[in-house]
Each structure stands twice: as C-alpha cells, then as structure tokens.
Amino acid sequence: MNKNKKILITGGSGFVGTNLIETLNNAKKYEIKIFSRKNIPDGKFIIGDLKYFDSINSALKKEDIIIHLANSKNYPENVEIMKNLVKAAKEKRIKKIIFISSMSAKRKYPDDYGKSKIRSERILRESGINYTILRPSIIYGKGSTGFNFLIERTKKIPFFTPIIGNGKYRIAPVYIGDVIESIEDTIENEKTNGKEYDIVGGEDIFFVDLINVLKKETGDKKINIHIPLWICNMIAICLPKVISKNNIRNLTEDSYADIKDAKKDFDYNPIKFEDGIKNGIL
C-alpha cells in the first residue's frame, strides 16, 4: 500500500489556502503541514516567515511536495521568497513544487505584481526541481479577495461607477472550486511535471458585465459612467497615485489564456461564470 504524500502548503491562511486545506483534508490521503505567519486551525501548522531562509528550511522535514500559495503585497519580496523556497527545497530534496502563479505573468505589459510572478516562475523553472506552475485568473467564490477588492474600489467612488473606455475587454474569472481541483489534479499526475497551465473560467466575459454582476450582488445602484481612454491617460499623467498607465493597459487588455494543455493533461473543465455565481460570490 502506497504511503500518503506529505505536503507542505505555504500561504494556507488565504482564500485559496483555506479552501485547499479543507479539500485535501477531506480526501484523507495526504499528510498536510501548513507554513504560515498565522495560526491555522485545520491541520498541523508552523509559524514562520518565508522572507527568511532559516525559517522555511527548518520547517521542511520529509515532505514530498510543496504547494506554494503565499504571496507578499510587497511584490519584490515574492522573488526573494521563491529563492528561499527553492534553496530549502534543494537541501531537503523535495520531489516537487506546485506554484500558484497568476495570469498577470502573461500580460503584454505586466505591472510590478506580474513582474514578480514572471521572475519567480523563472527561478523555479531553472532550479532543477520538478515543478508545476498554475496561473489562475481572478478567482471568485465566497470570500474571494480579488472580488472583494473590486467591490471595495467601486464602493469608494460616490454617485457613479467609473468604467475605463467601453468596458468591452474580455476577462475569464475562474471559480475557486476549479482552482482547487486543478491543484489537487497536479499533485500525483506525472503528466503535469515540468509544465505550466493557464487556469481560467469556462467563458470570457466583458469587464463591464462583471462589474454589473458585482453591483447587483451588493445592491449597488450607482450608474456606470464610461470614461474615454484619453481622459484616463490624462488622469494617469496628472494623478499617477490614483491610476497609472500600466493599470489602464492591464485593465483593458484581453485575456491571453489557453487551457488546451490543462484539458489534455488533467481533464480541466471549468464552469461558466453564470453557473459559478449561483454558488455565491460574497
């Protein structure tokens, strides 16, 4: 009988992490250890900080796999964190790292967050350690940090909801259940070793339609005001702390996702947004 895989999860206290831990615990075929700056009630946990090599190195014992979810809001730290993780994984002979990156790494004009993911992916790719990289788009579901951020941003502006340009730029939000299933499907699937996958929703929707769904769910009755791109760019020049040209380019850039490899290697079949929101987004 095969022994249970031993897995260390970083970033277990976040939106994806808490959902993943619940799913893996319910599967009852993994030994889960959680590395976090916070106390996590569901399973064995170690308090530590990925910014310090000794912290993660001492946490690793005889794990088979690391699932790396942790993300710093100080974006350059994400690169240092990956360096520490790779160095420790090599010393402890970890068999595989599953890195949850972001579709921001595939943008034509990546922002600082996207650049940190690009560099982190490169470090892992060149490490010599077996890996799988998953790049989810904006993730929705109850407790979603990404959607909560959008909701808070729209609430802060009184009287109307600003929409950059015509709002007809396509995004593919992905349901949390599909993200968790994708992670689970890569743990013991050798087809995913050394590969990278876009993890997005089952349909593209216009950004303005997404905003309208969020407003309906929160009871926000403010009207949408479409602001021409040239005005947005002028605001970016005069008030770069409010919005930058990079923000504008990112917001108006269509998705570059391609899920055919995920479909082929682990039968990825994401649900459509209209079906996913029936499960709740708040």
N, C-alpha and C positions, 0 to 999 in steps of 0.2 A: 504493500500500500504506500502510495506517494505521501511524503510528509507535506504539511501545509507550508505554502510560501510565506516567508517572513518579509513583511513590507514596512518600511518607514515612510510616513507621509509628512511632508513639510507644509505649513500653512493650513493645518487642519481646522483652525477656528473660523475660517472664512466661509462664504456662501457655498462654494464648490466643495470645500473640505468637509463641512458638516454633513452634506448630502452624500458624499463619497464614503465617509466613515460608516454612516448608517447602512448603506448598501453592502459594503464589504463585511461588516459585522453580521448582517443578516445572512450572507452567503455561507458563513461558518466554515470556510475552507482556507482562511488566511489568518496569520498571526500579525496583528496590526500594532504598530507603535507610532505614536504621534509626536513630532517635534514641533513645539510651538512656544511662543512667548506668553501664552495664556494657558490656564488650567482647562483641559478638555475632559469632560466627564465620561465620554463614551470610549473607554479603552485605556491602554497604557499610554502615558504621556511623559514627555521630558521637557522641562522648561529650558529653553536655550535661545540663542540668537545667531542666526546664520551669517551675520556680519563678521563673526569671529570663528576662525578655523578650528580652534581647540574645542569650541562649543559643539559643533556638529561632529567633529572627529571622535570625541568622547562618547557621543550618543550612539554612533554606529557600532554594532557588535557583530552579529552573524546574520544580518539581513540579506535577503536575496535581491530585493528590488527597492529603489527609492521612487516614490511618486512626488514630484516637485511641483507644488502648487503655490508656494509662498511668493509674495510679491511686495516689494517696497514702494511706497509712494515717493521716495527719493530715488528716482529712476536709475541714476548711475550705480546705486547700491545693488541693483539686480545683477549687474555684471560681476561685481565682487562676490556676491552670494554664489553665483554659478561657479566661479573659480574655486571657492572654498569647498563647495559640494563635490565638484569633480576631483579635487585633490584628495579629499577624505575618502571618496568612493574608491579611488585607485588604491589607497593604502589599505582599505578594508576589503578589497577585492569584491566589490558589489557587482552582481551579474548584469544589472540593467537599471537605467534611469529613464523614467517616463516623465517628460517635461511638458507641462501645460503652458504653452506659449500664448500667442494671440495672433489674430488676423491682422493686427496692427503691424506685424513684421512683414506683411506683404504689400503694404501701401506703397503707392508710387512716390509719395512724399511723406515718409514716416516722421512722426513727431518724436520727442525725446523718449516717450514710453516705447514706441515702436522700435526706435534705435537700440534701446536697452535689450529688447527681445531678440533683435537681429544678432547682436553681439553675443548674447547668452546662448542662442542656438548654435552659433559658430564655435563657441568654446566647447560645447557638448559634442558637436559633430566631429571636432578634431581631437577629442580626448582619447580616443581608442576604446572607450567604454561602450558597450552595447546600449542602444537608446531607441526610444520612440518619441517623436515630437508631435503634439496635437495642438492645432491652432483654432480655438473656438472664436466665433464672432461674439457680438454682445449676447450675453446669456440672460434668459428670462425665466421666471418661476417665482414662487413665493419667497420673498426675502432677497430678491436679486439686487445686488449692489449697483450694477450698471443701470438698471431701470429706475432704481430709487434716485440715482444721481440725476437722470434726465427729468424725473418728476420734480425734484427739488429746484433744478435750474429753471424750469418753466413756471414754477410757483413764485419764484423770487421777483419775476418781472410783472408789475401790476398792469391791469387794463387789457393787455393783449399778449398773445404768444408769438414771438418773432420766429419766422421761418426764413432761412437763408435761401435766396433765389426762389425757384418754383417748388422746391421740396421734392422734385421728381428724380431723386437719386436713390438707387436701389441698395438696400441692405438685406441681410439674411439672418435675423436673430435666431438663436438656437435655444431650444428648451433644455432646462437643466437635466432632465431625465436622459436625454440623448447624449449629453456630455458625459454623464456618469457611466452610462452604458458603454460609451466609446473607451473610456479609461479602463473599465473592467475587461473589455474585449481585447485589450493590448497586453494585459499582464502575462498571460501564458501563451499568446499567439505568436509563434515564431515568424509568421509572415510579416509581422509589423516591425521586426528587428531592423534597425538602421534606416527606418523610413519616417516620412513626415506627412501629416494629413491635415487638411482643412476640415474643421468640424463646424458646419453651419446648418441653418434650418432648412426645412424641406421646400421653401419657396422664398423668392425675393419679394420684398415689399418696398413701396416708396416710403421715404423718411417721413413725409407729411402724414401718411396714413398711420404710421407707427405712433406719431405724436397724438393724432386724433384718438387712437385706441387708449393711450395712457390717460388722456384728458377725460374720456368717457368713464374709465375705471375709477378715477379720482373725483369725478363730479366737477371738473374744471370747465367752466362755461365761457372762458375768455375767447374772443375771436382770434383767428390766425391772421397775422399781418405778414405778407411776403415782402422781404427787403431785397431789392436788387443787389446782385453780386458786387457791382461797382461801389455801391454805398457801403456794403460790408467791408470791402477792401479799404475804403477811406477810413472807416472806423478803426480798422486794424492798424493803419498807419498812425492815426492820432491817439488811439487808446489801446495799445498792444496788450495791456494787462487785462482788458475786458475780453478781447478776442484777437488772436493772431492770424496772419495769413495762412500759417500752417494749419490752424484749426479749421479755417474755411475750406482749404483744399481737402482736408481729411473728411469733413462733414459732407462735402458734395461729390466725393469720389465713389463711384460704383464699386460693388464687391468684386474681388478678383478670385473668389473661391472656386475650387474644383474638388468635388467629392467622389470622383470616379474611382480613385485608388482605395478610399475608405470603403466604398461599396464592394469592391472586388475582394479586399483582404479580410474584412470582418463584417460584411453584410450591413454596412451602415445605411439605415433607412430612416432619416429624421422626419418628425411630424411637421405638418404645416403650422404656421403661426396661428391661423384661425382656430385650429384644433388645440394647440398648446395653451392658448389663453383661457380656454374653458376650465383648465386646472387652477386658474388663479395666477395673478402676477404680483399681488401685494400681500 
